[in-house]
Amino acid sequence: MTRIKLAPNVEFKMDINLDNITDSSRDYDVQQHKVEIIQEFEKRLSQVFPEGFKIDSMDFGLDKQH
């Protein structure tokens, strides 16, 4: 088995319940839940990529197109 390294520029969409956040909330309000969002995202990634992953940076906000 050969282990490779991938470094794609990717956008993910994620459904998550956040207190006091609605479709009309501002991105600033969403970003106040940074810890919860990153923990949930990393939990999901670790289930798909148990070999590991590294996140250099992350931007997020509401998906206005759903």
ABEGO torsion letter per residue (X at the ends): XBBBBBBBBBBBBBBBBBBGBBAABBAAAAAAAAAAAAAAAAAAAAAABAAEBBBABBBBBBBAAX
